[in-house]
Amino acid sequence: MRSITLPALLLVSATAAHAQVATSASNPAGQTNVLKVFDAQGKPVGPVESYERAQGVYMNFGRTPVFMPLRHKKVSATQYSESQFEWADDTAATFPSADCSGAPLIMMGSSPRPVDLVRTGADVTAYIAGPGYGSPLTANSYISYDGSCVTASRSVPSYWTPQTSFSLTQRYPEPLTVRY
């Protein structure tokens, strides 16, 4: 047991020493690098942040932060890009209409201020809830995993109706990149 412990400790300390050297060489004079999101035109969107195990960007609407999630860009039905990203739209958006049209109902927990991202073709729109409380509402349709609209009436607890909307892709076109 001791013969394994000593090499393991040496490996860990050597790795830690290398990491410190690499970090100090890449960050001279105590500077810290922060990963940032950039749009297709190279315009910075903001620093990469986290919310409930998702990666994205916080944007302010008034004095309220709204979290806009990201995901790797979908290349095909089963492939994703390693270096390009896109806005992570809600693939199961729920609507009060019977045909998946209009503004969606916004589910609790999607951001400090609830938001739902809906993709229509190449355009991604963020629907942002008002500051009030959510309430039980009736959903009459939703977008299924394959992108088709399913008509089904059901009561949904703790949902909000949008107060405002914002076109993410008009302001920050895709594909997005993440870099220093």
PENOR-V798345 format. One record per backbone hydrogen bond with DSSP energy under -0.5 kcal/mol. CO is the residue of the C=O (numbers start at 0). NH is the residue of the N-H. E is the energy in kcal/mol with one decimal. If there is no record, write none. Layout:
CO_NH_E, CO_NH_E
//
This chain:
0_3_-0.7, 0_4_-1.8, 1_5_-1.8, 2_6_-0.7, 3_7_-1.8, 4_8_-2.5, 5_9_-2.4, 6_10_-2.4, 7_11_-2.3, 8_12_-2.6, 9_13_-2.4, 10_14_-2.3, 11_15_-2.4, 12_16_-2.3, 13_17_-2.3, 14_18_-2.4, 15_19_-2.1, 16_20_-2.1, 17_21_-2.8, 18_22_-2.4, 19_23_-2.6, 20_24_-2.2, 21_25_-1.7, 22_26_-1.3, 26_29_-0.9, 27_30_-1.7, 34_47_-2.5, 35_178_-2.3, 36_44_-3.5, 36_45_-1.1, 37_176_-2.5, 38_41_-1.9, 42_38_-2.6, 45_36_-3.1, 48_55_-2.2, 50_53_-1.6, 53_50_-2.0, 54_69_-3.1, 55_48_-3.0, 56_67_-3.1, 58_65_-3.2, 59_61_-0.5, 60_63_-1.4, 62_64_-0.5, 63_60_-2.4, 64_112_-0.5, 65_58_-2.8, 65_67_-0.5, 66_68_-0.7, 67_56_-2.1, 68_87_-2.5, 70_85_-2.5, 72_80_-3.0, 78_74_-2.5, 78_75_-1.6, 83_72_-2.6, 84_174_-0.5, 84_175_-3.0, 85_70_-1.9, 86_88_-1.4, 88_90_-0.7, 89_92_-0.9, 92_142_-2.2, 93_104_-3.3, 94_139_-2.5, 94_140_-1.5, 102_95_-0.6, 103_161_-0.6, 104_93_-0.6, 104_106_-0.5, 105_159_-2.2, 106_109_-0.8, 111_113_-0.5, 113_128_-2.7, 115_117_-0.5, 115_126_-2.7, 116_89_-3.9, 117_119_-0.5, 117_124_-2.6, 119_122_-1.9, 122_119_-3.1, 122_124_-0.5, 123_167_-1.7, 123_168_-1.2, 124_117_-2.5, 124_126_-0.6, 125_127_-0.6, 125_165_-2.1, 126_115_-2.1, 127_162_-3.3, 127_163_-1.8, 134_158_-1.7, 136_138_-0.6, 136_155_-3.4, 138_153_-2.5, 139_151_-1.4, 140_94_-3.0, 141_143_-0.5, 141_149_-3.0, 143_146_-2.2, 147_143_-3.1, 149_141_-2.0, 149_151_-0.6, 153_138_-3.2, 155_136_-2.4, 157_107_-0.9, 158_134_-2.3, 159_105_-3.1, 160_129_-0.9, 163_127_-2.9, 165_125_-3.5, 165_167_-0.9, 166_170_-1.4, 167_171_-3.9, 172_39_-2.4, 175_84_-3.0, 176_37_-2.8, 178_35_-3.1
//
